[in-house]
Amino acid sequence: MKEGASKIVKRERYKDRKSGDRAADVGFLAALWAHFGEEPFERGNLDAGRLSWLFGREVVPAEDPFDPASYDALLKIDLKRAQAAFPEVFAEDAPEVVFDDDWDD
């Protein structure tokens, strides 16, 4: 049985990434931005794999020391780097992120 959270690691992004992978990064960052903005947030149950594609660049530790394998670890969006890498997330005409909490439908 696995104990604890999967460790967040910085993954290298290459220019030849598949468009689906890039779209997943855009959507994930957009959701983080819509939900947390510039405020620090707990890693919680956020996907370590998806965070790792943004970690160390657009998403950075918000505490020192930082435990990359803790559900309680605090992260934050590095706004300048996020805007440079994913301008479409922050554009005035960016689609609104809607969180649907109605799981019964």
QUIPEUR-V79851 format. One record per helix or strand of 2 or more residues. SS is the DSSP state (H for helix, E for strand). FROM is the first residue (numbers start at 1). TO is the last residue. Records with the same first field share a line. If there is no record, write none. Layout:
BEGIN
SS: FROM-TO + FROM-TO
END
This chain:
BEGIN
H: 19-36 + 48-54 + 79-85 + 87-90
E: 41-42 + 59-61 + 74-77
END
